[in-house]
Amino acid sequence: MSPITFGIEIVLAVMLAACLFYFWRLDRTLSALRTGQDGIRAAAAELVHATQAADSAVRNLRATAQEAGRDLQSRINDARATADRLGLGAGRLRSSADVGAVRGRL
């Protein structure tokens, strides 16, 4: 075997060892990514569950707010009707105050 052939074989063996080392590192990195993807999948599933729970809570909150709005509007309408029956309308109060002021001047 000639020294040139032996030198080329040594260089090829070193390059093969370097390739094996880099393939080993790549395999470890890909394994870590695969393992991490399981965690990502679990996190994504948890996020979907949390999103669904939040959506349900928003719907319930919206329904409660609408019910409270209807109840408040009903109370406002009842209060206005009661005020009108008692003669406490804003126009009537002003006219009564005006009449009292006019009587005071006379």
PANUBA-137017 format. One line per field, with one value per atom (N, C-alpha, C, CB): residue number from 0; atom name; y, z, x. Coordinates in Angstrom, 3 decimals. Each point is the difference from the previous one (the first is absolute). Last residue first. Glycine has a CB too. Layout:
<sites>
resi	[NUM / ...] .
name	[CA / ...] .
v	[Y / ...] .
w	[Z / ...] .
u	[X / ...] .
</sites>
This chain:
<sites>
resi	[105 / 105 / 105 / 105 / 104 / 104 / 104 / 104 / 103 / 103 / 103 / 103 / 102 / 102 / 102 / 102 / 101 / 101 / 101 / 101 / 100 / 100 / 100 / 100 / 99 / 99 / 99 / 99 / 98 / 98 / 98 / 98 / 97 / 97 / 97 / 97 / 96 / 96 / 96 / 96 / 95 / 95 / 95 / 95 / 94 / 94 / 94 / 94 / 93 / 93 / 93 / 93 / 92 / 92 / 92 / 92 / 91 / 91 / 91 / 91 / 90 / 90 / 90 / 90 / 89 / 89 / 89 / 89 / 88 / 88 / 88 / 88 / 87 / 87 / 87 / 87 / 86 / 86 / 86 / 86 / 85 / 85 / 85 / 85 / 84 / 84 / 84 / 84 / 83 / 83 / 83 / 83 / 82 / 82 / 82 / 82 / 81 / 81 / 81 / 81 / 80 / 80 / 80 / 80 / 79 / 79 / 79 / 79 / 78 / 78 / 78 / 78 / 77 / 77 / 77 / 77 / 76 / 76 / 76 / 76 / 75 / 75 / 75 / 75 / 74 / 74 / 74 / 74 / 73 / 73 / 73 / 73 / 72 / 72 / 72 / 72 / 71 / 71 / 71 / 71 / 70 / 70 / 70 / 70 / 69 / 69 / 69 / 69 / 68 / 68 / 68 / 68 / 67 / 67 / 67 / 67 / 66 / 66 / 66 / 66 / 65 / 65 / 65 / 65 / 64 / 64 / 64 / 64 / 63 / 63 / 63 / 63 / 62 / 62 / 62 / 62 / 61 / 61 / 61 / 61 / 60 / 60 / 60 / 60 / 59 / 59 / 59 / 59 / 58 / 58 / 58 / 58 / 57 / 57 / 57 / 57 / 56 / 56 / 56 / 56 / 55 / 55 / 55 / 55 / 54 / 54 / 54 / 54 / 53 / 53 / 53 / 53 / 52 / 52 / 52 / 52 / 51 / 51 / 51 / 51 / 50 / 50 / 50 / 50 / 49 / 49 / 49 / 49 / 48 / 48 / 48 / 48 / 47 / 47 / 47 / 47 / 46 / 46 / 46 / 46 / 45 / 45 / 45 / 45 / 44 / 44 / 44 / 44 / 43 / 43 / 43 / 43 / 42 / 42 / 42 / 42 / 41 / 41 / 41 / 41 / 40 / 40 / 40 / 40 / 39 / 39 / 39 / 39 / 38 / 38 / 38 / 38 / 37 / 37 / 37 / 37 / 36 / 36 / 36 / 36 / 35 / 35 / 35 / 35 / 34 / 34 / 34 / 34 / 33 / 33 / 33 / 33 / 32 / 32 / 32 / 32 / 31 / 31 / 31 / 31 / 30 / 30 / 30 / 30 / 29 / 29 / 29 / 29 / 28 / 28 / 28 / 28 / 27 / 27 / 27 / 27 / 26 / 26 / 26 / 26 / 25 / 25 / 25 / 25 / 24 / 24 / 24 / 24 / 23 / 23 / 23 / 23 / 22 / 22 / 22 / 22 / 21 / 21 / 21 / 21 / 20 / 20 / 20 / 20 / 19 / 19 / 19 / 19 / 18 / 18 / 18 / 18 / 17 / 17 / 17 / 17 / 16 / 16 / 16 / 16 / 15 / 15 / 15 / 15 / 14 / 14 / 14 / 14 / 13 / 13 / 13 / 13 / 12 / 12 / 12 / 12 / 11 / 11 / 11 / 11 / 10 / 10 / 10 / 10 / 9 / 9 / 9 / 9 / 8 / 8 / 8 / 8 / 7 / 7 / 7 / 7 / 6 / 6 / 6 / 6 / 5 / 5 / 5 / 5 / 4 / 4 / 4 / 4 / 3 / 3 / 3 / 3 / 2 / 2 / 2 / 2 / 1 / 1 / 1 / 1 / 0 / 0 / 0 / 0] .
name	[N / CA / C / CB / N / CA / C / CB / N / CA / C / CB / N / CA / C / CB / N / CA / C / CB / N / CA / C / CB / N / CA / C / CB / N / CA / C / CB / N / CA / C / CB / N / CA / C / CB / N / CA / C / CB / N / CA / C / CB / N / CA / C / CB / N / CA / C / CB / N / CA / C / CB / N / CA / C / CB / N / CA / C / CB / N / CA / C / CB / N / CA / C / CB / N / CA / C / CB / N / CA / C / CB / N / CA / C / CB / N / CA / C / CB / N / CA / C / CB / N / CA / C / CB / N / CA / C / CB / N / CA / C / CB / N / CA / C / CB / N / CA / C / CB / N / CA / C / CB / N / CA / C / CB / N / CA / C / CB / N / CA / C / CB / N / CA / C / CB / N / CA / C / CB / N / CA / C / CB / N / CA / C / CB / N / CA / C / CB / N / CA / C / CB / N / CA / C / CB / N / CA / C / CB / N / CA / C / CB / N / CA / C / CB / N / CA / C / CB / N / CA / C / CB / N / CA / C / CB / N / CA / C / CB / N / CA / C / CB / N / CA / C / CB / N / CA / C / CB / N / CA / C / CB / N / CA / C / CB / N / CA / C / CB / N / CA / C / CB / N / CA / C / CB / N / CA / C / CB / N / CA / C / CB / N / CA / C / CB / N / CA / C / CB / N / CA / C / CB / N / CA / C / CB / N / CA / C / CB / N / CA / C / CB / N / CA / C / CB / N / CA / C / CB / N / CA / C / CB / N / CA / C / CB / N / CA / C / CB / N / CA / C / CB / N / CA / C / CB / N / CA / C / CB / N / CA / C / CB / N / CA / C / CB / N / CA / C / CB / N / CA / C / CB / N / CA / C / CB / N / CA / C / CB / N / CA / C / CB / N / CA / C / CB / N / CA / C / CB / N / CA / C / CB / N / CA / C / CB / N / CA / C / CB / N / CA / C / CB / N / CA / C / CB / N / CA / C / CB / N / CA / C / CB / N / CA / C / CB / N / CA / C / CB / N / CA / C / CB / N / CA / C / CB / N / CA / C / CB / N / CA / C / CB / N / CA / C / CB / N / CA / C / CB / N / CA / C / CB / N / CA / C / CB / N / CA / C / CB / N / CA / C / CB / N / CA / C / CB / N / CA / C / CB / N / CA / C / CB / N / CA / C / CB / N / CA / C / CB / N / CA / C / CB / N / CA / C / CB] .
v	[87.950 / 0.830 / 0.462 / -1.192 / -1.749 / 1.352 / 0.919 / -0.977 / -3.663 / 0.684 / 1.410 / -2.156 / -0.677 / 0.384 / 0.769 / -2.035 / 0.173 / 1.102 / 0.492 / -0.927 / -2.826 / 1.176 / 1.202 / -1.463 / -2.677 / 0.447 / 1.257 / -2.363 / 0.285 / 0.589 / 0.512 / -1.535 / -0.801 / 1.296 / 0.690 / -0.858 / -3.469 / 0.917 / 1.386 / -1.901 / -1.478 / 0.272 / 0.972 / -2.272 / 0.724 / 0.910 / 0.320 / -0.931 / -2.134 / 1.325 / 0.968 / -1.024 / -3.449 / 0.591 / 1.418 / -2.280 / -0.255 / 0.393 / 0.648 / -1.857 / 0.046 / 1.175 / 0.491 / -0.805 / -3.212 / 1.158 / 1.274 / -1.515 / -2.429 / 0.178 / 1.269 / -1.230 / -0.956 / 0.411 / 0.144 / -1.139 / -0.433 / 1.366 / 0.523 / 0.374 / -4.852 / 0.885 / 1.452 / -1.881 / -1.521 / -0.071 / 0.955 / -2.386 / 1.955 / 0.691 / -0.013 / -0.643 / -1.742 / 1.442 / 0.780 / -0.452 / -4.227 / 0.440 / 1.500 / -2.252 / 0.304 / -0.051 / 0.479 / -1.912 / 1.516 / 1.118 / 0.035 / -0.141 / -3.482 / 1.239 / 1.206 / -1.032 / -3.177 / 0.050 / 1.303 / -2.517 / 1.712 / 0.261 / 0.090 / -1.182 / -0.044 / 1.398 / 0.367 / -0.117 / -4.367 / 0.834 / 1.481 / -1.763 / -1.282 / -0.174 / 0.866 / -2.352 / 2.175 / 0.780 / -0.108 / -0.370 / -2.278 / 1.419 / 0.873 / -0.489 / -4.123 / 0.266 / 1.481 / -2.354 / 0.880 / -0.035 / 0.314 / -1.696 / 1.337 / 1.177 / 0.056 / -0.049 / -3.768 / 1.135 / 1.285 / -1.134 / -2.682 / -0.159 / 1.167 / -2.509 / 2.324 / 0.309 / -0.108 / -0.829 / -0.423 / 1.450 / 0.400 / 0.065 / -4.652 / 0.633 / 1.508 / -1.843 / -0.617 / -0.289 / 0.657 / -2.183 / 2.514 / 0.784 / -0.219 / -0.149 / -2.452 / 1.396 / 0.883 / -0.379 / -4.119 / 0.110 / 1.430 / -2.355 / 1.481 / -0.160 / 0.145 / -1.522 / 1.524 / 1.247 / -0.081 / 0.374 / -4.238 / 1.020 / 1.321 / -1.119 / -2.378 / -0.316 / 1.047 / -2.448 / 2.787 / 0.296 / -0.263 / -0.583 / -0.637 / 1.457 / 0.405 / 0.262 / -4.800 / 0.400 / 1.511 / -1.952 / 0.201 / -0.409 / 0.407 / -1.919 / 2.655 / 0.885 / -0.336 / 0.230 / -3.019 / 1.290 / 0.980 / -0.391 / -3.772 / -0.181 / 1.322 / -2.376 / 2.335 / -0.164 / -0.143 / -1.090 / 1.200 / 1.316 / -0.064 / 0.611 / -4.626 / 0.765 / 1.393 / -1.281 / -1.403 / -0.567 / 0.742 / -2.242 / 3.422 / 0.428 / -0.532 / 0.057 / -1.459 / 1.414 / 0.520 / 0.313 / -4.668 / 0.063 / 1.451 / -2.081 / 1.390 / -0.527 / 0.072 / -1.531 / 2.665 / 1.037 / -0.457 / 0.800 / -3.854 / 1.054 / 1.111 / -0.546 / -2.799 / -0.584 / 1.021 / -2.295 / 3.431 / 0.116 / -0.630 / -0.029 / -0.315 / 1.328 / 0.170 / 0.904 / -4.798 / -0.004 / 1.329 / -1.601 / 1.287 / -0.890 / -0.038 / -1.390 / 3.758 / 0.700 / -0.853 / 1.227 / -3.157 / 1.034 / 0.768 / 0.199 / -3.315 / -0.690 / 1.004 / -2.024 / 3.661 / -0.393 / -0.741 / -0.140 / 1.288 / 1.217 / -0.334 / 1.311 / -4.813 / 0.475 / 1.231 / -0.913 / -0.717 / -0.943 / 0.425 / -1.855 / 4.293 / 0.260 / -0.910 / 0.722 / -1.487 / 1.249 / 0.349 / 0.815 / -4.479 / -0.321 / 1.231 / -1.749 / 2.286 / -0.733 / -0.376 / -0.885 / 2.908 / 0.973 / -0.672 / 1.455 / -4.224 / 0.866 / 0.992 / -0.242 / -2.500 / -0.783 / 0.847 / -2.087 / 4.051 / -0.162 / -0.780 / 0.063 / 0.344 / 1.293 / -0.079 / 1.180 / -4.950 / 0.149 / 1.328 / -1.411 / 0.641 / -0.898 / 0.108 / -1.559 / 3.921 / 0.629 / -0.858 / 1.090 / -2.867 / 1.152 / 0.689 / 0.324 / -3.791 / -0.549 / 1.128 / -2.043 / 3.216 / -0.486 / -0.556 / -0.532 / 1.842 / 1.186 / -0.423 / 1.274 / -4.709 / 0.628 / 1.220 / -0.806 / -1.321 / -0.838 / 0.580 / -2.029 / 4.111 / 0.241 / -0.807 / 0.437 / -1.144 / 1.347 / 0.325 / 0.720 / -4.754 / -0.070 / 1.352 / -1.796 / 1.626 / -0.744 / -0.076 / -1.353 / 3.235 / 0.888 / -0.678 / 1.049 / -3.476 / 0.993 / 0.954 / -0.169 / -4.883 / 1.196 / 1.012 / -0.386 / -5.111 / 1.151 / 1.232 / -1.245] .
w	[44.028 / 0.052 / 1.363 / -1.864 / 0.846 / -0.506 / 0.151 / -1.633 / 2.723 / 0.946 / -0.407 / 0.566 / -3.418 / 1.143 / 1.027 / -0.365 / -3.290 / -0.460 / 1.152 / -2.352 / 3.086 / -0.140 / -0.421 / -0.595 / 0.853 / 1.343 / -0.057 / 0.804 / -4.838 / 0.586 / 1.384 / -1.333 / -0.876 / -0.637 / 0.613 / -2.138 / 3.491 / 0.544 / -0.589 / 0.308 / -2.000 / 1.382 / 0.637 / 0.180 / -4.472 / -0.052 / 1.408 / -2.243 / 1.819 / -0.414 / 0.000 / -1.399 / 2.269 / 1.100 / -0.349 / 0.687 / -3.987 / 1.040 / 1.172 / -0.694 / -2.841 / -0.450 / 1.061 / -2.331 / 3.069 / 0.016 / -0.415 / -0.518 / 2.911 / -1.276 / 0.035 / -1.204 / 4.603 / 0.224 / -1.304 / 2.205 / -0.808 / -0.471 / 0.206 / 0.484 / 0.309 / 1.149 / -0.412 / 1.250 / -4.521 / 0.792 / 1.193 / -0.713 / -2.002 / -0.734 / 0.800 / -2.181 / 3.900 / 0.067 / -0.723 / 0.122 / -0.410 / 1.359 / 0.145 / 0.892 / -4.923 / 0.118 / 1.384 / -1.646 / 0.870 / -0.772 / 0.119 / -1.597 / 3.576 / 0.740 / -0.741 / 0.955 / -3.060 / 1.163 / 0.776 / 0.147 / -3.721 / -0.504 / 1.143 / -2.130 / 3.201 / -0.437 / -0.488 / -0.624 / 1.711 / 1.209 / -0.360 / 1.266 / -4.780 / 0.590 / 1.245 / -0.893 / -1.117 / -0.831 / 0.537 / -2.006 / 4.098 / 0.278 / -0.804 / 0.492 / -1.365 / 1.348 / 0.347 / 0.714 / -4.730 / -0.099 / 1.349 / -1.853 / 1.776 / -0.754 / -0.131 / -1.248 / 3.172 / 0.925 / -0.691 / 1.227 / -3.891 / 0.979 / 0.989 / -0.233 / -2.837 / -0.686 / 0.952 / -2.149 / 3.771 / -0.218 / -0.707 / -0.116 / 0.701 / 1.294 / -0.150 / 1.156 / -4.931 / 0.329 / 1.321 / -1.245 / -0.057 / -0.901 / 0.312 / -1.779 / 4.100 / 0.430 / -0.858 / 0.798 / -2.046 / 1.247 / 0.507 / 0.573 / -4.306 / -0.352 / 1.231 / -1.893 / 2.569 / -0.652 / -0.392 / -0.851 / 2.613 / 1.042 / -0.590 / 1.340 / -4.305 / 0.751 / 1.084 / -0.457 / -1.915 / -0.896 / 0.709 / -2.002 / 4.218 / -0.031 / -0.877 / 0.380 / -0.260 / 1.296 / 0.049 / 1.098 / -4.892 / 0.034 / 1.310 / -1.508 / 1.083 / -0.914 / 0.000 / -1.427 / 3.838 / 0.678 / -0.866 / 1.219 / -3.128 / 1.101 / 0.722 / 0.276 / -3.594 / -0.613 / 1.087 / -2.032 / 3.446 / -0.482 / -0.639 / -0.367 / 1.684 / 1.179 / -0.393 / 1.392 / -4.743 / 0.432 / 1.217 / -0.898 / -0.610 / -0.971 / 0.387 / -1.804 / 4.338 / 0.256 / -0.949 / 0.807 / -1.470 / 1.253 / 0.325 / 0.834 / -4.528 / -0.269 / 1.252 / -1.760 / 2.170 / -0.750 / -0.298 / -1.015 / 3.029 / 0.939 / -0.667 / 1.307 / -4.014 / 0.863 / 1.029 / -0.326 / -2.400 / -0.715 / 0.808 / -2.194 / 3.690 / 0.232 / -0.690 / 0.220 / -1.009 / 1.385 / 0.338 / 0.626 / -4.789 / 0.040 / 1.405 / -1.865 / 1.283 / -0.629 / 0.036 / -1.487 / 3.003 / 0.938 / -0.569 / 0.896 / -3.675 / 1.090 / 1.016 / -0.325 / -3.128 / -0.511 / 1.061 / -2.310 / 3.384 / -0.151 / -0.490 / -0.482 / 0.769 / 1.341 / -0.083 / 0.905 / -4.934 / 0.530 / 1.403 / -1.372 / -0.628 / -0.684 / 0.530 / -2.043 / 3.555 / 0.571 / -0.612 / 0.392 / -2.215 / 1.361 / 0.683 / 0.117 / -4.371 / -0.097 / 1.386 / -2.249 / 1.978 / -0.299 / -0.167 / -1.095 / 1.843 / 1.147 / -0.247 / 0.564 / -4.133 / 1.015 / 1.243 / -0.858 / -2.513 / -0.445 / 1.030 / -2.400 / 3.144 / 0.194 / -0.414 / -0.385 / -0.440 / 1.446 / 0.299 / 0.463 / -4.885 / 0.360 / 1.495 / -1.872 / 0.264 / -0.489 / 0.341 / -1.866 / 2.841 / 0.883 / -0.421 / 0.392 / -3.127 / 1.296 / 0.974 / -0.380 / -3.825 / -0.152 / 1.328 / -2.428 / 2.298 / -0.129 / -0.115 / -1.109 / 1.080 / 1.325 / -0.028 / 0.490 / -4.560 / 0.827 / 1.418 / -1.359 / -1.626 / -0.440 / 0.861 / -2.366 / 3.098 / 0.442 / -0.371 / -0.237 / -1.395 / 1.456 / 0.558 / 0.131 / -4.638 / 0.218 / 1.495 / -2.106 / 0.915 / -0.439 / 0.247 / -1.753 / 2.609 / 1.020 / -0.395 / 0.702 / -2.615 / -0.140 / 1.072 / -2.476 / 2.410 / 0.000 / 0.000 / 1.217] .
u	[-94.929 / -1.209 / -0.248 / -0.949 / 4.442 / 0.308 / -1.204 / 1.640 / -1.930 / 0.873 / 0.301 / 0.973 / -3.407 / -0.845 / 0.844 / -1.498 / 3.715 / -0.837 / -0.868 / -0.009 / 2.606 / 0.868 / -0.813 / 1.936 / -4.104 / 0.367 / 0.852 / -0.105 / -0.991 / -1.209 / 0.309 / -1.463 / 4.844 / -0.223 / -1.219 / 1.031 / -0.103 / 1.004 / -0.180 / 1.602 / -4.293 / -0.389 / 0.974 / -1.041 / 2.025 / -1.145 / -0.487 / -0.656 / 4.153 / 0.442 / -1.184 / 1.841 / -2.749 / 0.754 / 0.433 / 0.791 / -2.927 / -0.943 / 0.723 / -1.527 / 4.077 / -0.751 / -0.959 / 0.195 / 2.217 / 0.899 / -0.739 / 1.942 / -4.674 / 0.689 / 0.821 / -1.821 / -1.142 / 1.382 / 0.767 / -0.066 / -4.609 / 0.154 / 1.403 / -2.382 / 0.412 / 0.146 / 0.167 / 1.009 / -1.355 / -1.220 / 0.057 / -0.292 / 4.116 / -1.074 / -1.299 / 1.076 / 2.551 / 0.265 / -1.081 / 2.454 / -2.587 / -0.332 / 0.205 / 0.647 / 0.638 / -1.455 / -0.442 / -0.072 / 4.665 / -0.570 / -1.516 / 1.918 / 0.316 / 0.283 / -0.565 / 2.085 / -2.370 / -0.892 / 0.198 / 0.051 / 2.868 / -1.345 / -1.003 / 0.581 / 3.793 / -0.029 / -1.393 / 2.434 / -1.671 / -0.056 / -0.047 / 1.258 / -0.696 / -1.338 / -0.153 / -0.101 / 4.305 / -0.917 / -1.428 / 1.487 / 1.788 / 0.224 / -0.955 / 2.405 / -2.448 / -0.533 / 0.146 / 0.581 / 1.342 / -1.470 / -0.641 / 0.162 / 4.488 / -0.432 / -1.510 / 2.146 / -0.181 / 0.093 / -0.443 / 1.885 / -1.628 / -1.079 / -0.001 / 0.146 / 3.353 / -1.257 / -1.180 / 0.976 / 3.228 / -0.052 / -1.294 / 2.510 / -1.637 / -0.271 / -0.127 / 1.235 / 0.065 / -1.403 / -0.386 / 0.147 / 4.343 / -0.842 / -1.483 / 1.780 / 1.360 / 0.074 / -0.897 / 2.344 / -1.852 / -0.778 / -0.021 / 0.596 / 2.111 / -1.431 / -0.884 / 0.634 / 3.983 / -0.427 / -1.464 / 2.329 / -0.323 / -0.154 / -0.469 / 1.789 / -0.765 / -1.213 / -0.251 / 0.355 / 3.634 / -1.125 / -1.325 / 1.418 / 2.520 / -0.155 / -1.168 / 2.448 / -1.300 / -0.553 / -0.219 / 1.154 / 0.958 / -1.402 / -0.664 / 0.546 / 4.050 / -0.736 / -1.484 / 2.047 / 0.873 / -0.153 / -0.782 / 2.157 / -1.072 / -0.957 / -0.257 / 0.778 / 2.515 / -1.326 / -1.059 / 1.033 / 3.399 / -0.411 / -1.386 / 2.411 / -0.388 / -0.413 / -0.490 / 1.654 / 0.168 / -1.285 / -0.533 / 0.680 / 3.578 / -1.011 / -1.374 / 1.747 / 1.939 / -0.273 / -1.071 / 2.356 / -0.840 / -0.752 / -0.360 / 1.174 / 1.580 / -1.351 / -0.864 / 0.938 / 3.555 / -0.718 / -1.416 / 2.153 / 0.745 / -0.353 / -0.786 / 2.027 / -0.363 / -1.032 / -0.454 / 0.977 / 2.603 / -1.275 / -1.115 / 1.203 / 3.263 / -0.573 / -1.334 / 2.286 / 0.170 / -0.463 / -0.670 / 1.843 / 0.170 / -1.169 / -0.585 / 0.965 / 3.026 / -1.130 / -1.258 / 1.594 / 2.396 / -0.446 / -1.182 / 2.329 / -0.288 / -0.703 / -0.523 / 1.452 / 1.246 / -1.323 / -0.807 / 0.956 / 3.471 / -0.805 / -1.403 / 2.080 / 1.065 / -0.363 / -0.890 / 2.149 / -0.403 / -0.982 / -0.446 / 1.031 / 2.443 / -1.271 / -1.092 / 1.242 / 3.135 / -0.541 / -1.352 / 2.337 / -0.074 / -0.392 / -0.612 / 1.825 / 0.035 / -1.261 / -0.513 / 0.687 / 3.548 / -1.057 / -1.355 / 1.699 / 2.038 / -0.192 / -1.148 / 2.447 / -1.072 / -0.703 / -0.292 / 1.120 / 1.482 / -1.400 / -0.800 / 0.737 / 3.871 / -0.652 / -1.464 / 2.187 / 0.451 / -0.210 / -0.696 / 2.046 / -0.787 / -1.087 / -0.302 / 0.651 / 3.058 / -1.238 / -1.209 / 1.278 / 2.925 / -0.273 / -1.291 / 2.473 / -0.972 / -0.425 / -0.328 / 1.427 / 0.390 / -1.378 / -0.536 / 0.469 / 4.035 / -0.856 / -1.452 / 1.862 / 1.284 / -0.045 / -0.926 / 2.353 / -1.484 / -0.870 / -0.125 / 0.670 / 2.313 / -1.388 / -0.964 / 0.783 / 3.787 / -0.387 / -1.443 / 2.379 / -0.447 / -0.184 / -0.456 / 1.767 / -0.623 / -1.247 / -0.298 / 0.390 / 3.701 / -1.089 / -1.340 / 1.491 / 2.531 / -0.294 / -1.124 / 2.359 / -2.338 / 0.837 / -0.358 / 0.198 / -0.386 / -0.847 / 0.907 / -1.879] .
</sites>
